[in-house]
């Protein structure tokens, strides 16, 4: 069971039908995804550009190395937004809306405030520290 399913399973409303719950889960997923997409446009553009740059070497060892590096950078650079996605998804299922506090957290991740990927200091994407910051803000 993935993380979305685990969160969704624990947020049933009283007397909610399977169809109603599925609709609520889909709406919450879509809204949380909207925030994630807005916050990760620069990272997605950088990843797509890298994949475009290496497309002519598809399948070669160099292509595999560069793709792995691009995928790793994507995972690291989108980690805060990914964690916030799950917090947002859960809040939407719990309350039906995104709180002002959570909205401000998303604002901090918007591209205008995101550190350019080529200037990210080593250790910036320390996942444990980011999770701690996100959880502390709850």
DSSP file (Angstrom, degrees, kcal/mol; ACC not computed):
  #  RESIDUE AA STRUCTURE BP1 BP2  ACC     N-H-->O    O-->H-N    N-H-->O    O-->H-N    TCO  KAPPA ALPHA  PHI   PSI    X-CA   Y-CA   Z-CA
    1    1 A X              0   0    0      0, 0.0     2,-0.0     0, 0.0     0, 0.0   0.000 360.0 360.0 360.0 128.0    0.0    0.0    0.0
    2    2 A X     >  -     0   0    0      1,-0.1     4,-2.2     4,-0.0     5,-0.2  -0.247 360.0 -98.3 -82.0 175.1    1.5    3.4   -1.0
    3    3 A X  H  > S+     0   0    0      1,-0.2     4,-2.4     2,-0.2     5,-0.2   0.860 121.1  52.4 -64.4 -38.6    1.5    6.5    1.1
    4    4 A X  H  > S+     0   0    0      1,-0.2     4,-3.0     2,-0.2    -1,-0.2   0.927 110.4  48.9 -63.4 -44.4   -1.6    8.1   -0.5
    5    5 A X  H  > S+     0   0    0      1,-0.2     4,-2.5     2,-0.2    -2,-0.2   0.892 110.3  51.4 -62.7 -39.4   -3.6    4.9    0.0
    6    6 A X  H  X S+     0   0    0     -4,-2.2     4,-1.1     2,-0.2    -1,-0.2   0.927 113.5  43.7 -63.7 -44.7   -2.5    4.8    3.7
    7    7 A X  H >< S+     0   0    0     -4,-2.4     3,-0.6     1,-0.2    -2,-0.2   0.940 114.9  49.4 -65.3 -46.1   -3.6    8.4    4.3
    8    8 A X  H >< S+     0   0    0     -4,-3.0     3,-1.7     1,-0.2    -2,-0.2   0.889 105.8  57.4 -61.0 -39.9   -6.8    8.0    2.4
    9    9 A X  H 3< S+     0   0    0     -4,-2.5     3,-0.4     1,-0.3    -1,-0.2   0.810 106.2  49.9 -62.1 -29.8   -7.7    4.8    4.3
   10   10 A X  T << S+     0   0    0     -4,-1.1    -1,-0.3    -3,-0.6    -2,-0.2   0.322 102.0  65.1 -93.3   9.6   -7.5    6.7    7.6
   11   11 A X    <   +     0   0    0     -3,-1.7     2,-0.3    -4,-0.1    -1,-0.2  -0.308  61.2 145.1-130.3  52.4   -9.8    9.6    6.5
   12   12 A X        -     0   0    0     -3,-0.4     2,-0.2     1,-0.0     3,-0.0  -0.685  41.8-134.4 -84.7 141.7  -13.2    8.2    5.9
   13   13 A X    >   -     0   0    0     -2,-0.3     3,-1.7     4,-0.1     8,-0.1  -0.637  36.9 -86.8 -88.7 153.8  -16.2   10.4    6.8
   14   14 A X  T 3  S+     0   0    0      1,-0.3     3,-0.1    -2,-0.2    -1,-0.1  -0.376 112.5   3.7 -59.3 136.4  -19.1    9.0    8.7
   15   15 A X  T 3  S+     0   0    0      1,-0.2     2,-0.4    -2,-0.1    -1,-0.3   0.707  92.4 153.1  61.5  22.9  -21.7    7.4    6.3
   16   16 A X    <   -     0   0    0     -3,-1.7    -1,-0.2     4,-0.0     2,-0.1  -0.695  38.3-135.1 -84.9 131.7  -19.4    8.1    3.3
   17   17 A X     >  -     0   0    0     -2,-0.4     4,-2.5    -3,-0.1     5,-0.2  -0.346  24.1-107.8 -78.6 165.9  -19.9    5.7    0.3
   18   18 A X  H  > S+     0   0    0      1,-0.2     4,-2.6     2,-0.2     5,-0.2   0.904 121.4  49.6 -58.8 -42.1  -17.0    4.2   -1.5
   19   19 A X  H  > S+     0   0    0      2,-0.2     4,-2.3     1,-0.2    -1,-0.2   0.904 110.8  48.7 -65.9 -41.9  -17.7    6.4   -4.5
   20   20 A X  H  > S+     0   0    0      2,-0.2     4,-2.2     1,-0.2    -2,-0.2   0.911 112.9  48.0 -64.4 -41.7  -17.9    9.6   -2.4
   21   21 A X  H  X S+     0   0    0     -4,-2.5     4,-2.8     2,-0.2     5,-0.2   0.927 110.8  50.9 -64.8 -44.0  -14.6    8.7   -0.7
   22   22 A X  H  X S+     0   0    0     -4,-2.6     4,-2.4     1,-0.2    -2,-0.2   0.898 110.4  49.9 -60.4 -40.4  -13.0    8.0   -4.0
   23   23 A X  H  X S+     0   0    0     -4,-2.3     4,-2.4     2,-0.2    -1,-0.2   0.906 111.6  48.0 -64.3 -41.7  -14.2   11.3   -5.3
   24   24 A X  H  X S+     0   0    0     -4,-2.2     4,-2.5     2,-0.2    -2,-0.2   0.903 112.2  49.2 -65.9 -41.3  -12.8   13.1   -2.3
   25   25 A X  H  X S+     0   0    0     -4,-2.8     4,-2.6     2,-0.2    -2,-0.2   0.916 111.9  49.0 -64.1 -43.2   -9.5   11.3   -2.5
   26   26 A X  H  X S+     0   0    0     -4,-2.4     4,-2.5    -5,-0.2    -2,-0.2   0.915 112.1  48.0 -63.6 -42.8   -9.2   12.2   -6.2
   27   27 A X  H  X S+     0   0    0     -4,-2.4     4,-2.3     2,-0.2    -2,-0.2   0.911 113.1  47.8 -64.7 -42.1  -10.0   15.9   -5.6
   28   28 A X  H  X S+     0   0    0     -4,-2.5     4,-2.5     2,-0.2     5,-0.2   0.902 112.1  50.1 -65.3 -40.6   -7.5   16.1   -2.7
   29   29 A X  H  X S+     0   0    0     -4,-2.6     4,-2.5    -5,-0.2    -2,-0.2   0.932 111.3  48.6 -61.9 -46.0   -4.8   14.4   -4.9
   30   30 A X  H  X S+     0   0    0     -4,-2.5     4,-1.9     2,-0.2    -2,-0.2   0.904 113.2  46.5 -62.7 -42.5   -5.5   16.8   -7.7
   31   31 A X  H  X S+     0   0    0     -4,-2.3     4,-1.6     2,-0.2    -1,-0.2   0.924 113.8  47.2 -68.7 -42.8   -5.3   19.9   -5.5
   32   32 A X  H  X S+     0   0    0     -4,-2.5     4,-2.3     1,-0.2    -2,-0.2   0.889 111.2  53.1 -63.8 -37.8   -2.1   18.7   -3.7
   33   33 A X  H  X S+     0   0    0     -4,-2.5     4,-3.0    -5,-0.2     5,-0.2   0.868 102.6  58.4 -65.1 -36.0   -0.6   17.9   -7.1
   34   34 A X  H  X S+     0   0    0     -4,-1.9     4,-2.2     2,-0.2    -1,-0.2   0.939 108.9  44.5 -56.8 -47.9   -1.4   21.5   -8.3
   35   35 A X  H  X S+     0   0    0     -4,-1.6     4,-2.0     2,-0.2    -2,-0.2   0.920 113.5  50.7 -63.0 -44.4    0.7   22.9   -5.5
   36   36 A X  H  X S+     0   0    0     -4,-2.3     4,-1.1     1,-0.2    -2,-0.2   0.926 110.8  48.5 -59.9 -46.0    3.5   20.3   -6.1
   37   37 A X  H  < S+     0   0    0     -4,-3.0     3,-0.5     1,-0.2     4,-0.2   0.910 110.9  50.2 -62.1 -43.4    3.6   21.2   -9.8
   38   38 A X  H >< S+     0   0    0     -4,-2.2    73,-0.7    -5,-0.2     3,-0.6   0.868 113.1  47.0 -62.7 -36.0    3.7   24.9   -9.2
   39   39 A X  H 3< S+     0   0    0     -4,-2.0    -1,-0.2     1,-0.2    -2,-0.2   0.645 115.7  43.4 -82.6 -14.5    6.5   24.5   -6.7
   40   40 A X  T 3X S+     0   0    0     -4,-1.1     4,-2.5    -3,-0.5    -1,-0.2   0.129  72.3 113.0-119.9  21.9    8.7   22.2   -8.9
   41   41 A X  H <> S+     0   0    0     -3,-0.6     4,-2.6    -4,-0.2     5,-0.2   0.903  81.2  48.4 -62.7 -40.8    8.5   23.8  -12.3
   42   42 A X  H  > S+     0   0    0      2,-0.2     4,-2.4     1,-0.2    -1,-0.2   0.906 112.2  48.5 -67.5 -40.1   12.2   24.8  -12.4
   43   43 A X  H  > S+     0   0    0      2,-0.2     4,-2.4     1,-0.2    -1,-0.2   0.909 112.6  48.6 -65.9 -40.7   13.3   21.3  -11.3
   44   44 A X  H  X S+     0   0    0     -4,-2.5     4,-2.9     2,-0.2     5,-0.2   0.919 111.0  50.3 -64.9 -42.9   11.1   19.7  -13.9
   45   45 A X  H  X S+     0   0    0     -4,-2.6     4,-2.4    -5,-0.2    -2,-0.2   0.918 111.8  48.2 -60.6 -43.0   12.4   22.0  -16.6
   46   46 A X  H  X S+     0   0    0     -4,-2.4     4,-2.3     2,-0.2    -2,-0.2   0.904 112.8  48.1 -64.5 -41.3   16.0   21.2  -15.6
   47   47 A X  H  X S+     0   0    0     -4,-2.4     4,-2.6     2,-0.2    -2,-0.2   0.935 112.5  48.0 -65.3 -46.1   15.3   17.5  -15.6
   48   48 A X  H  X S+     0   0    0     -4,-2.9     4,-2.4     1,-0.2    -2,-0.2   0.894 111.0  51.7 -61.8 -39.3   13.6   17.6  -19.0
   49   49 A X  H  X S+     0   0    0     -4,-2.4     4,-2.7    -5,-0.2    -1,-0.2   0.923 110.2  48.5 -64.3 -43.6   16.5   19.6  -20.4
   50   50 A X  H  X S+     0   0    0     -4,-2.3     4,-1.7     2,-0.2    -2,-0.2   0.936 112.2  48.4 -61.0 -46.0   19.0   17.1  -19.2
   51   51 A X  H  X S+     0   0    0     -4,-2.6     4,-0.5     1,-0.2    -1,-0.2   0.880 112.4  49.5 -63.8 -36.4   17.0   14.2  -20.6
   52   52 A X  H >< S+     0   0    0     -4,-2.4     3,-0.8    -5,-0.2     4,-0.3   0.908 108.7  53.2 -65.9 -41.5   16.8   16.1  -23.9
   53   53 A X  H 3< S+     0   0    0     -4,-2.7     3,-0.3     1,-0.2    -2,-0.2   0.819 115.7  38.7 -63.7 -31.7   20.5   16.8  -23.9
   54   54 A X  H >< S+     0   0    0     -4,-1.7     3,-1.9     1,-0.2    -1,-0.2   0.397  83.5 104.4-101.4   4.1   21.4   13.1  -23.5
   55   55 A X  G X< S+     0   0    0     -3,-0.8     3,-1.3    -4,-0.5    -1,-0.2   0.776  73.6  61.2 -59.9 -28.7   18.7   11.6  -25.7
   56   56 A X  G 3  S+     0   0    0     -3,-0.3    -1,-0.3    -4,-0.3    -2,-0.1   0.643 102.9  51.6 -75.3 -12.0   21.1   10.8  -28.6
   57   57 A X  G X  S+     0   0    0     -3,-1.9     3,-2.4     3,-0.1     6,-0.5   0.121  80.7 161.2-106.1  19.9   23.2    8.5  -26.3
   58   58 A X  T <   +     0   0    0     -3,-1.3     3,-0.1     1,-0.3    -3,-0.1  -0.105  66.3  10.6 -50.6 128.8   20.1    6.5  -25.2
   59   59 A X  T 3  S+     0   0    0      1,-0.3    -1,-0.3     2,-0.1    -4,-0.0   0.198  97.0 121.7  90.9 -16.1   21.1    3.2  -23.7
   60   60 A X  S <> S-     0   0    0     -3,-2.4     4,-2.4     1,-0.1    -1,-0.3  -0.322  77.1-110.4 -76.0 162.3   24.8    3.8  -23.5
   61   61 A X  H  > S+     0   0    0      1,-0.2     4,-2.3     2,-0.2     5,-0.2   0.889 120.8  52.2 -58.9 -38.4   26.7    3.7  -20.1
   62   62 A X  H  > S+     0   0    0      2,-0.2     4,-2.7     1,-0.2     5,-0.2   0.909 108.6  50.6 -64.2 -40.8   27.2    7.5  -20.2
   63   63 A X  H  > S+     0   0    0     -6,-0.5     4,-2.8     1,-0.2     5,-0.2   0.923 109.9  50.0 -62.1 -44.5   23.4    7.9  -20.8
   64   64 A X  H  X S+     0   0    0     -4,-2.4     4,-2.4     2,-0.2    -2,-0.2   0.903 112.4  47.5 -61.6 -41.5   22.6    5.7  -17.8
   65   65 A X  H  X S+     0   0    0     -4,-2.3     4,-2.3     2,-0.2    -2,-0.2   0.942 115.0  44.5 -64.5 -47.2   25.0    7.6  -15.6
   66   66 A X  H  X S+     0   0    0     -4,-2.7     4,-2.4     2,-0.2    -2,-0.2   0.875 113.8  50.0 -67.8 -36.7   23.7   11.0  -16.6
   67   67 A X  H  X S+     0   0    0     -4,-2.8     4,-2.9    -5,-0.2     5,-0.2   0.920 110.6  50.0 -65.7 -43.0   20.1    9.8  -16.3
   68   68 A X  H  X S+     0   0    0     -4,-2.4     4,-2.4    -5,-0.2    -2,-0.2   0.907 111.8  48.4 -61.5 -41.3   20.8    8.4  -12.8
   69   69 A X  H  X S+     0   0    0     -4,-2.3     4,-2.3     2,-0.2    -1,-0.2   0.911 113.0  47.5 -65.5 -42.1   22.4   11.7  -11.8
   70   70 A X  H  X S+     0   0    0     -4,-2.4     4,-2.4     2,-0.2    -2,-0.2   0.907 113.1  48.3 -65.4 -41.7   19.4   13.7  -13.2
   71   71 A X  H  X S+     0   0    0     -4,-2.9     4,-2.7     2,-0.2    -2,-0.2   0.895 111.2  50.7 -64.8 -39.9   16.9   11.5  -11.5
   72   72 A X  H  X S+     0   0    0     -4,-2.4     4,-2.6    -5,-0.2     5,-0.2   0.912 110.8  48.4 -64.1 -43.0   18.9   11.8   -8.2
   73   73 A X  H  X S+     0   0    0     -4,-2.3     4,-3.0     2,-0.2     5,-0.2   0.901 111.2  51.1 -64.2 -40.7   18.9   15.6   -8.5
   74   74 A X  H  X S+     0   0    0     -4,-2.4     4,-1.9     2,-0.2    -2,-0.2   0.952 111.9  46.8 -59.1 -50.0   15.2   15.5   -9.2
   75   75 A X  H  < S+     0   0    0     -4,-2.7     4,-0.4     1,-0.2    -2,-0.2   0.913 117.4  42.8 -60.0 -43.8   14.5   13.4   -6.2
   76   76 A X  H >< S+     0   0    0     -4,-2.6     3,-0.7     1,-0.2     4,-0.4   0.913 116.0  46.4 -69.8 -43.1   16.7   15.5   -3.9
   77   77 A X  H 3< S+     0   0    0     -4,-3.0     4,-0.2     1,-0.2    -1,-0.2   0.735 117.0  43.1 -77.1 -20.9   15.5   18.9   -5.2
   78   78 A X  T 3X S+     0   0    0     -4,-1.9     4,-2.6    -5,-0.2    -1,-0.2   0.394  84.3 100.9-101.4   2.8   11.8   18.0   -5.1
   79   79 A X  H <> S+     0   0    0     -3,-0.7     4,-2.5    -4,-0.4     5,-0.2   0.909  80.7  49.4 -56.6 -47.5   11.9   16.2   -1.7
   80   80 A X  H  > S+     0   0    0     -4,-0.4     4,-2.3     1,-0.2    -1,-0.2   0.923 114.2  46.2 -59.4 -42.0   10.5   19.2    0.3
   81   81 A X  H  > S+     0   0    0     -4,-0.2     4,-2.1     2,-0.2    -1,-0.2   0.872 110.8  53.2 -67.7 -36.6    7.6   19.6   -2.1
   82   82 A X  H  X S+     0   0    0     -4,-2.6     4,-1.5     2,-0.2    -2,-0.2   0.923 111.3  45.2 -64.0 -44.1    6.9   15.9   -2.1
   83   83 A X  H  X S+     0   0    0     -4,-2.5     4,-1.8     1,-0.2    -2,-0.2   0.908 113.3  50.0 -65.5 -41.0    6.7   15.8    1.7
   84   84 A X  H  X S+     0   0    0     -4,-2.3     4,-2.7    -5,-0.2    -1,-0.2   0.824 103.1  62.3 -67.1 -30.6    4.5   18.9    1.6
   85   85 A X  H  X S+     0   0    0     -4,-2.1     4,-2.9     2,-0.2    -1,-0.2   0.940 105.7  45.2 -55.8 -48.9    2.3   17.2   -1.0
   86   86 A X  H  X S+     0   0    0     -4,-1.5     4,-2.3     2,-0.2    -2,-0.2   0.878 112.5  50.2 -67.5 -37.9    1.5   14.4    1.5
   87   87 A X  H  X S+     0   0    0     -4,-1.8     4,-2.3     2,-0.2    -1,-0.2   0.916 113.7  46.7 -63.5 -42.5    0.8   16.9    4.3
   88   88 A X  H  X S+     0   0    0     -4,-2.7     4,-2.8     2,-0.2    -2,-0.2   0.924 110.7  51.9 -64.8 -46.1   -1.5   18.9    2.0
   89   89 A X  H  X S+     0   0    0     -4,-2.9     4,-1.9     1,-0.2    -2,-0.2   0.922 112.0  46.4 -57.1 -46.3   -3.3   15.8    0.8
   90   90 A X  H  X S+     0   0    0     -4,-2.3     4,-2.1     1,-0.2    -1,-0.2   0.907 112.0  50.3 -65.5 -41.5   -3.9   14.7    4.4
   91   91 A X  H  X>S+     0   0    0     -4,-2.3     4,-3.4     1,-0.2     5,-0.8   0.902 108.6  52.6 -64.2 -40.0   -5.1   18.2    5.4
   92   92 A X  H  X5S+     0   0    0     -4,-2.8     4,-1.2     1,-0.2    -1,-0.2   0.898 111.8  45.7 -62.8 -39.7   -7.5   18.3    2.5
   93   93 A X  H  <5S+     0   0    0     -4,-1.9    -1,-0.2    -5,-0.2    -2,-0.2   0.851 118.5  43.7 -70.3 -32.8   -9.0   15.0    3.5
   94   94 A X  H  <5S+     0   0    0     -4,-2.1    -2,-0.2    -5,-0.2    -3,-0.2   0.917 135.4   9.4 -77.7 -44.9   -9.2   16.1    7.1
   95   95 A X  H  <5S-     0   0    0     -4,-3.4    -3,-0.2     2,-0.3    -2,-0.2   0.614  89.9-122.6-115.3 -17.7  -10.5   19.6    6.7
   96   96 A X  S  <<S+     0   0    0     -4,-1.2     2,-0.3    -5,-0.8    -4,-0.2   0.494  84.4  62.9  85.2   2.8  -11.5   20.0    3.1
   97   97 A X  S    S-     0   0    0     -6,-0.5     2,-0.6    -9,-0.1    -2,-0.3  -0.968  84.2-105.3-152.1 166.3   -9.2   23.0    2.6
   98   98 A X        -     0   0    0     -2,-0.3   -10,-0.1    -3,-0.1    -9,-0.0  -0.865  42.0-128.9 -96.5 123.8   -5.6   24.1    2.7
   99   99 A X     >  -     0   0    0     -2,-0.6     4,-2.4     1,-0.1     5,-0.2  -0.208  17.7-114.2 -68.6 162.0   -4.8   26.1    5.7
  100  100 A X  H  > S+     0   0    0      2,-0.2     4,-2.4     1,-0.2     5,-0.2   0.894 117.7  55.2 -62.1 -40.1   -3.1   29.5    5.6
  101  101 A X  H  > S+     0   0    0      1,-0.2     4,-1.6     2,-0.2    -1,-0.2   0.919 110.9  43.9 -59.4 -45.2   -0.1   28.0    7.4
  102  102 A X  H  > S+     0   0    0      2,-0.2     4,-2.1     1,-0.2    -1,-0.2   0.879 110.8  54.7 -69.8 -37.3    0.2   25.3    4.8
  103  103 A X  H  X S+     0   0    0     -4,-2.4     4,-2.3     1,-0.2    -2,-0.2   0.895 107.1  51.1 -61.5 -40.0   -0.3   27.8    1.9
  104  104 A X  H  X S+     0   0    0     -4,-2.4     4,-1.5     2,-0.2    -1,-0.2   0.863 106.3  54.7 -65.7 -35.2    2.5   29.9    3.3
  105  105 A X  H  X S+     0   0    0     -4,-1.6     4,-0.6     1,-0.2    -2,-0.2   0.908 109.1  47.7 -64.3 -40.3    4.8   26.8    3.3
  106  106 A X  H >X S+     0   0    0     -4,-2.1     3,-1.4     1,-0.2     4,-0.7   0.903 105.4  59.4 -65.3 -39.8    4.0   26.2   -0.3
  107  107 A X  H >< S+     0   0    0     -4,-2.3     3,-0.9     1,-0.3    -1,-0.2   0.866  99.4  58.1 -56.1 -36.1    4.7   29.9   -1.1
  108  108 A X  H 3< S+     0   0    0     -4,-1.5    -1,-0.3     1,-0.2    -2,-0.2   0.743 106.9  48.6 -65.9 -22.5    8.2   29.3    0.3
  109  109 A X  H << S+     0   0    0     -3,-1.4    -1,-0.2    -4,-0.6    -2,-0.2   0.524  81.5 120.3 -95.5  -6.5    8.8   26.6   -2.3
  110  110 A X  S XX S-     0   0    0     -3,-0.9     3,-2.6    -4,-0.7     4,-0.7  -0.244  80.1-104.8 -60.4 150.1    7.5   28.6   -5.3
  111  111 A X  G >4 S+     0   0    0    -73,-0.7     3,-0.7     1,-0.3    -1,-0.1   0.752 117.2  62.9 -50.3 -33.3   10.2   29.0   -8.0
  112  112 A X  G 34 S+     0   0    0      1,-0.2    -1,-0.3     3,-0.0    -2,-0.1   0.781 113.6  36.3 -64.4 -23.2   10.9   32.7   -7.2
  113  113 A X  G <4 S+     0   0    0     -3,-2.6     2,-0.3    -6,-0.2    -1,-0.2   0.423  93.9 107.2-108.1  -1.1   12.1   31.6   -3.8
  114  114 A X  S << S-     0   0    0     -3,-0.7     2,-0.2    -4,-0.7    -5,-0.1  -0.594  75.5-114.7 -82.1 138.6   13.7   28.3   -4.8
  115  115 A X        -     0   0    0     -2,-0.3     5,-0.1     1,-0.1    -1,-0.1  -0.521  38.9-102.9 -68.1 131.8   17.5   28.1   -4.8
  116  116 A X    >   -     0   0    0     -2,-0.2     3,-2.1     1,-0.1     4,-0.3  -0.345  30.8-124.6 -56.3 136.3   18.9   27.6   -8.4
  117  117 A X  G >  S+     0   0    0      1,-0.3     3,-1.2     2,-0.2    -1,-0.1   0.821 107.4  57.4 -57.7 -34.8   19.9   24.0   -8.6
  118  118 A X  G 3  S+     0   0    0      1,-0.2    -1,-0.3     3,-0.0    -2,-0.1   0.610 108.3  48.1 -74.9  -8.4   23.4   24.7   -9.7
  119  119 A X  G <  S+     0   0    0     -3,-2.1     2,-0.3     2,-0.1    -1,-0.2   0.287  77.4 129.3-110.9   9.9   24.0   26.8   -6.5
  120  120 A X    <   -     0   0    0     -3,-1.2     3,-0.1    -4,-0.3     2,-0.1  -0.494  59.1-126.2 -68.7 123.9   22.6   24.3   -4.0
  121  121 A X    >   -     0   0    0     -2,-0.3     3,-2.2     1,-0.1     4,-0.3  -0.371  33.7 -90.3 -69.7 150.4   25.1   23.8   -1.2
  122  122 A X  T 3  S+     0   0    0      1,-0.3    -1,-0.1     2,-0.1     4,-0.1  -0.352 115.1  20.0 -58.5 134.0   26.2   20.3   -0.4
  123  123 A X  T >  S+     0   0    0     -3,-0.1     3,-1.2     2,-0.1    -1,-0.3   0.383  85.8 120.5  86.9  -4.3   23.9   18.8    2.3
  124  124 A X  T <  S+     0   0    0     -3,-2.2     2,-0.4     1,-0.3    -2,-0.1   0.886  72.8  54.1 -60.0 -38.6   21.1   21.3    1.6
  125  125 A X  T 3  S+     0   0    0     -4,-0.3     2,-0.8     4,-0.0    -1,-0.3  -0.166  71.1 157.2 -91.9  41.7   18.7   18.5    0.7
  126  126 A X    <>  -     0   0    0     -3,-1.2     4,-2.1    -2,-0.4     3,-0.2  -0.572  31.3-155.7 -66.5 108.2   19.3   16.6    4.0
  127  127 A X  H  > S+     0   0    0     -2,-0.8     4,-2.6     1,-0.2     5,-0.2   0.855  86.3  53.0 -63.1 -39.0   16.1   14.6    4.0
  128  128 A X  H  > S+     0   0    0      1,-0.2     4,-2.2     2,-0.2    -1,-0.2   0.914 110.5  47.8 -64.3 -41.0   15.9   14.1    7.7
  129  129 A X  H  > S+     0   0    0      2,-0.2     4,-2.3     1,-0.2    -1,-0.2   0.893 112.2  50.0 -66.4 -39.0   16.3   17.8    8.4
  130  130 A X  H  X S+     0   0    0     -4,-2.1     4,-2.6     2,-0.2     5,-0.2   0.920 110.0  49.2 -66.6 -43.0   13.6   18.7    5.9
  131  131 A X  H  X S+     0   0    0     -4,-2.6     4,-3.0     1,-0.2     5,-0.3   0.924 110.7  51.5 -60.2 -43.0   11.2   16.2    7.3
  132  132 A X  H  X S+     0   0    0     -4,-2.2     4,-2.3    -5,-0.2    -2,-0.2   0.909 110.7  48.3 -60.4 -42.9   11.8   17.6   10.7
  133  133 A X  H  X S+     0   0    0     -4,-2.3     4,-1.3     2,-0.2    -1,-0.2   0.918 114.4  45.6 -63.9 -42.9   11.2   21.2    9.5
  134  134 A X  H  X S+     0   0    0     -4,-2.6     4,-0.5     1,-0.2     3,-0.3   0.930 115.4  45.8 -66.9 -45.3    7.9   20.2    7.8
  135  135 A X  H >< S+     0   0    0     -4,-3.0     3,-0.9     1,-0.2    -1,-0.2   0.857 109.3  55.4 -67.5 -34.5    6.7   18.1   10.7
  136  136 A X  H 3< S+     0   0    0     -4,-2.3    -1,-0.2    -5,-0.3    -2,-0.2   0.809 103.3  56.7 -67.1 -28.3    7.6   20.9   13.2
  137  137 A X  H 3<        0   0    0     -4,-1.3    -1,-0.2    -3,-0.3    -2,-0.2   0.634 360.0 360.0 -78.2 -13.3    5.5   23.3   11.2
  138  138 A X    <<        0   0    0     -3,-0.9    -1,-0.2    -4,-0.5    -2,-0.1   0.510 360.0 360.0 -70.1 360.0    2.4   21.1   11.5
